[in-house]
């Protein structure tokens, strides 16, 4: 090439090849979900004999308990009858019992008129604010009682009389929804290795104990049903309690998380429906039904739910998994014991759904060929009539403990922070320059580093003064573009001889994930950082660990250029920065502006505002973030201000 051609080339417009960073986190989680889907599919394909199915059933029970926090010990129930009333065809007894010591459950026991032993039905609530008093649920319980079933309807965690965050002087929650009543304490439990799944499943098991022991109930004919969250809890009970003879799941979350055509962040739901660490084990929601085989199970679905309630994969995943379960029943010789019904109506325990439940139980609990085409007369009560306590709240009326108060005290063991967070140290990180410009005599480069997670590329601005030997990696909650203008703080630091690398990390800045495709309401509601954090936990890679991986990769790439590396972090990026320095001793200094949060304090608080992105399952068995910070000794510096002197280490 001639000199003239070289000069012409130098004046051509620069093309900057930025990639779509908003796809990095979705693509990464999509790969993990695909691997989980394939892992589970391969295991299910081997279930071709009754012996293989029985082994899978045992594995499901064991894995379920492992994922949710371990099977508790049965303790005295302390069943008490606190009231009753009679209606045409049945009596309602108001009872309380304790699923765990001092965890009081208020329940209504519907007992049909007549003598002898009746089939028993455990009715589990969807996420109604008023729990067992919700109109549709009362109708189903009354209808079953009039048809000759003893029904136990109990308030779940955070609903009805078990509302744990009530408005002052009221009964209903002050939180945004009943879902949040589950999730707020459910997140706290995770820090100590327990889950809302465990609490709710154990409530159902102990409630079944109460039902089975009642003198009017035939313990050989027990069933569970419920709508929405109650349908999902029926699935969870089916996973671990072999006493169920039959089940009917109405509008439950019959969608696997790691499903075919996964749409990140996937079907993240309430705390009790998110199986933490399930992806690497090849366990998913439909596994909960396998221990029921070949007992009768009906699935009643709203066809609208794939765009009205759940994710876009709701129906396709449910149909696929029903077909898989149907093959299991065929191998065991009982395909007639499965039923799939799709209603055109919205998500609700509407009358057609209730009649399907009545008919299913008539066939399989009573061995009757009678057709039930009409619901018996039902008349929902005022919720106060169903209360077991005087004020409608178990904490006020019965001094019940709350879910938060069941969290075990922190233990202490050696903390391997890389293992706890899933952070990966880089093998060969390389700083790639995408484009370069200048602020005066300071070179400003647009750079990126590919992490050990091959789908993820971390972008940064690199202010590189000539002769710099130190590089400060900056982590701001607003992302790398929060300060880019000439004369900004990082430009000032570069003028004083310090190289500055302002980077993004997963979920931050340009690495904020795109909004998923699918129904707008669902996609928008699942676009939060907390949702991506939940999805990451379900797939076995905490978001904080992913961010640490990003930081370690950037630090390693800068050291490969001969620079010593320091960190500066503010706000919600303080935890990953501190833990990155603990994992990587070659990080010479960490400057933080803001407090280091404490998981111990979060677990003890009634309410808290820390982001889910910090969450590390079972961390309190080992250590806490303030302890990690203290282990850095003189490498950690707290700065009152985010200014040049503090970041240079002269503040």
N, C-alpha and C positions, 0 to 999 in steps of 0.2 A: 504494500500500500504506500502511495506517495505521501510526502509531507503535506501537500495540499488536501489530499483526501482525509488525512488525520485531523487537520484543522477544521474541515467541514463537519466531520463526525462530532467533534467536540462541541459544536454549536447546534447540533440537532436537539429537539425537545427530549427531555429525560422521561422515560417511561418507568413508573413505579408500580411494581407488581405486588400490591397488597393482596392477601388472600381474604376469604370470607371468614374472619375470626369468629363470627357469631355461630358458625357451624362446628367449631372445635369440640366444645363440651357435648352438644347433641350427638356428634359422630362418635365420640369416645364412648358415651353411655350406650349408644345403639350397638356398638360392637360388643360391649360387655353383655347386653341383653341378648344379643344373637347367640353368643357363646352359651349363656345360661339356657336359652330355649333349646339349642342343639343338645346340650348335656342332658337335659331332662328327657327330651324326645328319644335319645338313644337308650336311656334307662327304661322308658315305657315300652319301647319296641321289643325288649327282652321279656316282657310279661306274657308269655305264651302258654304257661301251665299254671294250675292252681297253686303249686308249691312256690313258683316265682312270684305270684300275686300275694300270697301270704307273707313272703319275705319283704315285699315292698310295703305292705300294710304295717308291718313291725317297724320298718325304717321310717315311715311317715310319722308314726306316733313318737318314736324316739327323737326324730329331727325336729318335730313341732315343739316338744318340750325344750330341746336344746336352744332353739331360736328364740323362744319367748321368755326364757329366764329360769327354767327348771320347774318341775312339778312340786307344788307345795305339799305340806303335811296336813291331813285332815285334822281339824280341831273341833271341839264341841260346837254344835250349831245353836244351842240355846233358843230353840223354837218357842215362840210365845204367840198365843192368840190374843189380840188386843181389841177385837170387835167383830161384829158380823151383822148381816142383814139378809132378809129373805125376799126373793122375787119369784114370780110365777115360773115354776119348773126348776129352780136351783136356789142354792144358798151361797152367799159370798162371805168367806171368812177372811178377816184382815189379820195377817200374821207378820211377825218379824223374825229374823234369824241372822246369824253371823257367819259369813263365808270365810272370814279370817277373824282372829280375835279383835273384837270391837269394831269391825266393819259391818254395820247393820244394814240389812236388806229389807225393805218394806215390800210386801207382796199381797196380792189378792188371790185367794183360792176359791175357784168356782166349782161347787159340788152339785151334781145333778140330783134331782129328786129320785127316790127309789132306794132299793137295797142291793146288796151284792158288791162285787168289785168291778170298777169301770176302767177302761183304758185311761192312761194319764198323758196329758199333753203339756209340755213346757212351752209357754208362749214367750218369745223373745222380742223385745221392742226395737222398732226402727228409731231413728234419731228425732223423736218427738220431744219438744220441750217439756211437756207434762207427762212423759213416760207412759205408764200403764193406763193413764186416764185419756189418752188420745182416742178420739171417736171411732176411727176405723178399727183400732185394736180392741177396744171394748166390744164392738159389734162381733168380731171374730170369736172372742172369748165367750160371749153370751151365746152365740150360735152353737159353738162346740158343746157348751154345757147343756143346752136344750136338746142336743142330739145324743147326749149320754156320755160325755167325756169329763173327767176331772181336769181342770185347767189351772195351772199355776202361772200367774202373770206377775213378774217382778220388775221393779225399777232398776235399770242399768246404771252404771257409773255415770254421774253427771246429768241425770234426767229425773223429772218428777220430784219425788220426795228426796232423791239423792242428788239434788243440785248442790254442788259444792262451792259455787261462786254466785250466790243469790244477790239480787239487788237488796240494798238495805231495807230490812223489814218486810221483804217480799219472799216469793217462792221461786220465781223463774230466774234464769241466769242473767247476770250483768255482762257476760261475755257476748261475743258476736253471734254464737249459735250453740246448740247442744254438741255439735261436732267439736267445737273448741273446748268444751268441758271435758272431752275425752283427750284431746291432743295436748292441751297445756300441761297437765300432770303427766301425760304419757311421755312427753319429751324428757321431763325430769327423771322419770323412772329409768330411761335408757342409760343415763349417766352412771347408774348403779347396777346395770346388767339386768334390769327388770323391764317389763313392758305393759302397756295398757291391754295388749292381747292376753297376757297372762292373767291380769286381774279380771277381765271380763269372762274369759273362758272358765276360770276357777269359780266365779260367781255362778255360772251356768251349771257347772258340775255339782256344786253344793246345793243349788236350787233343785236339781234333779234328785239329789239325796233326799231332800224334804218331800218332794212329790212321791218318790218311790216308797217312802216309809209310811205314807198316809194309809190308814186302814181301809179307805174306800177305793184304793188304787190297786190294780193288778200290775205288779212290777215286771211281769213278762211282756206287757203291752205298753211300752213307753215311747213317746214320739216327741219331736221338737219341730216347731215352725216359727216363722217370724217374717217380717217384711223389711226390705232395705237392710239397714244395719242388723236387724234381727234375723234376717235370712243369712247374712254373713256369719253371725254368731252361731247360728244353727250349723253351718259348715264347720266352724271351729270345734264345736262340741262333738260333732260327728267324728272328728279326727282322733279323739282321745277317749271317748266314753262308749264302750261296747254295749251298754245297756239299752241304747236306742234301738227299737225294733223298726222304726220308720221315720222319715223326715220329709218335710216340704219346705223348700227354699223359695220365698217370694221376693223378687226384685233384689236379691242379694248381689254382692259384688262377684258375680260369676265370670270374672275376667282375670286371666292371668296377667301378672305384671310383665314378665319377660315373654311376650307373645310374638306370634308371627307378625311381620310388618310393624315392628315396634316403632312408636312415634314418641320420641323423647320429649319430655321427661317421663312418659309412661303414665300408667293409671295409679298415680300417687293418691292416697285417700287419707282418712282419719288414722290416727296413730295405731289403733288396734288392728287395722287392715294392712299395715305395712310390715312385712316380715324382714327384719333387719338381717343382712348377711345371707339371704336366701339364694341369691343368684349364683354364687360360686358352688353351692351345694346342689344346684339343680332342683330346688324345691319351689313350689308356687302355690297359688291359692286353690287350684283344683285338686292338688294332692290331698287336701283336707277331706275330700269325699271318698278317697280310695279305701280307707278302713271300713266304710259302711258296706262295701260289696260283699255278698249280693243282696243286701237288705233293700227294701223299697225306698227310693228317693225320687221326689218330683221337683222339677225346676220350673217356676212360673216367672216369666220375664215380660217386661214391658218392651215392645219393639222400638219404642221411642227413646229408650234410655241411651242408645248409642249417640244421640245428639242432644238429649235433654237432661241427662243426669251424669252419666259416666263418660268414659273416653270414647273416641271414634272406633276403637277396637272392641268395644264391649260385646256386641252381638257376634261378630266374626270369631272372636276368641272363645266365647261361650259355646257356640255351635261346634267349633273344632274340638274343644275339650269334652263336650258331651259325647261326641262320636268316639273319642278315645276311651272314655269310661264305658260306653256301650260295648266296646270290644272286650273289656274286662268282664262285664256281665255275661256276654256271650260265651266266653271261655268257661265261666262258672255255671252256664246253663240257665240264666235267668234274665233275659233281655226284657221280659214283661214287667220287671220291677223298676224300670226307669221310665220317666215321663218328662217330656219337654213341651211346655206350652208358651206360646207367645201371644200377648195381648196387644191390641193396637192402642190401648189407653196409656196415659202417662204413668209415671212412677207412683204407685199407690196400692194399698191393699183394698182395692175396690171390690164391690160385691161379686163380680165374676171370679176374681182371684180367691175370695173366701169360699165360694162354692166349690172351686177346684180342690181346695184344702179339705173341705168337708168330705168330698167324694173320695179323695185319696185315702184318708184315714178310715172311712167307712169300709173301703175294700180291704185295706191291709191290717188295720187294728181290730176290726170286727169280723173280717172274713165274710162280708156281706155283699150280695149282688144288688142291693137296693140302689136305685138311682136318686140322687139328691139334686133336684133341679131348681129348688127355691130355698132361700134362706129362711130359717125360723124367725119369728118376730123378735126384734132386738130394739132396745131403748137405752142408749148411753146415759150414764149417770153424770151428775156434776162431779168434778174432780175431787171436791172436798169430801164427798160421800165415800170415796175410795181411799182417802188418806188413812194411814195407820197411826199417825201422830196428830197432835192437836193443831200444830201450825204448818204441817206439810213439809217439814224438813228434818231429816234424820239427825243432823248435827245438833240442832236446837232441841229436838224432841227426845232423842235417845242417846245423846253424847257420842255419836258415832265418830270414829276416826275418818279421815279423808284419805284418798289415794296417795297424796303427797306424804302423808304420815306413815305410809307403809314402806317407804324407801329405806333400805338398810343403812346403817351407819357406815361411813367410808372406812375401807380397810387400807392397808399399806403393803405394797410389794415393790420390787424393783421395776422401774418403768423403762421399757424399751419404746421410745416415742416413735421411732420409724415403724415398728411393728404395730403399735396401737393405732396409728393414723393411716397406715398403708402407704406412707411416703416412699418414693423410690429415688435412690441416688443415681445420678447420671453416669453412664458408662463413657460417653464420648460427646459431650455437648459442644456445639459449635455456634459462634455468633455469625449470622449471615447478614450482610449489609444489603438492604433493599434499595436505598437511595441516600444521597448525601447533599446537604446544603451548608450554609455558614451563617452564624450570627457574628459579624466582625471577624475576628481571628479564631473563633471557636467553631470547630467542625461539629455539625449536628447531623447525626445519622438516624435513619429509620432502620431498625434492626429487628430480627426475630431469632428465636432459638426453638428448635424442635425438642420436645421433652421425651422421656422414656415411654410415655403414652403416645404412640406414633401419630394419632390423629390431632395432637395438640401442638400448636405453634404459638409461642409467647412473644407478643410484640412489645417494643420499647423504643423510647427516644434515648439516644446515646450522645451526651455532650462530652466531647473528647478533646480536651486541650492538649497541645503538644507537650510531650515530656511527662504527662501524668503517670504516677505510679500507684495511686489509690483510686478505687472506684466505689462510689456509694450507690447501692441499689435502693431505689425509693419506691415505697408501696403506699399509695394514697387511696382511700375509699372511692374517690371520684375517678380513679384511673389515670393512665399516663397522660391523657389529653387535658387533665385539669389545669396544668400549667405548661403551656408550650410557647407562649409569646416571647419575643425578644425582650431581654431585660428581666425575665422571670427569675425566681429564686434559684433554679437549677443553672441558668445562664450565669448568675452571679457567682455561684460556687465554682463553676468551670473557670471563670475569670480569675479565681483565686487558686487555680491549679488542681482542683479536684474533679476527676471524671465522674459524671453522674449518669446513671442508667435508670430512667423512670419507666417502670414496666407495669403491664397488666398481669393479672393472674386469673385463673378460671372463675368466670362469673362476674368479673370486674372489668369496667371500661369496655374496650373493643371486644373482649372475650365474654361479654354478657350474651347469653344464648338467645337465639332467635325465638320468637313465639311459634309454637308448634302448629302444624296444619290441623284442620279439623274444625268442629263446631266452635264458633267464636266465644261463646260464654265459657265453655270448658277451657279452651286454650288460654284465654285471658286470665282466668282464675288460677291456672296452673303455671303462670309465667313468673312466679315469685322465686327469689333466691332460696327460700325455705323448701319449696317444692323440689328444686334441683338437688338440694342437700338431702332430702328424704330419698330421692331416687338413687343418689350415689350410695347412701347407706344400704339400701336394699340390694344393690349390686356389689356390695363388699368393699367399696372404696370411698371412705368419708371425704366430703368436699374439702375439709381442712387439709387432709393428706394430699389431695390433688394440688392444692395451692402450694403446699410445701414442696412438692415435686417440681412445680414451675419455678419456684424461687431457687431451689438447689441447682436446677439446670442453668438458669441465668448466671448464678454465681460461678459455676464451673466453667461456663463459656468465657466469662471475663477473666478468670484466672488463667485460662489457656492463652490469653493475650498478654500475660505477664503482669497483671494487675493484682494487688491485694484487694480483698473485697470486704465491704462493710454494708450494713443494712440500716434503713430508716423506715419506720412504719407508724401509721396513725390509725386511730379508731379501730374498725373491725378487722383490719389487717395486722394488728399487733399479735394475736395468737399464732397465726402461721409463721410470722417473722421470728418470734421467740423460739418456736419449736424447730424451725429451720436451723437456727444458730446452735441449738442443743444437739441436733443430729449432725451438723457439719462444723466441727471445731475450727476449720480453716476460715470461717467467717470471723473476722477479727473484732468487730464491734457492732452493737445493735443500739440504735437510738429510737426510743419510743415516745410519742406524744399522746398521752392518754393512759388509762388504767389497764392493768392486766386482769381480765375477768377471772372469777373463781367458780369452778363447777360446783364446789361444795356449797357456796352461797346460793347458786342458782337452784340446786336441788332442795334447799331449805326454804326458799322464798315462796310466798303464796302466789305472787305474780312476778314476772321478770320480762326483760325485753332483749335478751341476748339472741343474736341470729343463729339459726339452726346450722349454718355453715361451720360453726365452731365445734359441733357435736362429735364426740368420740365415744362410741358405745362402751359401757363398763369402765370408763376411765377412773372412776373413784375407787375401784379395787386396787389401783396402782398409785396414782399421784394426782396432782392438780396443776393448773397453769401457773399459779404463783410460785409453786415449788420449782417448776421448770425454769421460771425466770430467775429465781434465786441461785440456781445451779450455774448460771452464766457468770456469776461473780462480777468482776470489773468489766467484763465485755458488754454488760448491759448498762445503758445510760438513759435516765429519764429526763426529758426536756420539757420545760413548761411552755415553750414556744416553738413553732415550726419556722425557724429562721436560720440564716447562714451560719452564725456563730455556733448554734446548738448542733447543726448538722455537720459542721467541721470538727466538732469535739472541743470547742473553745468556750461553750456557754457556761 
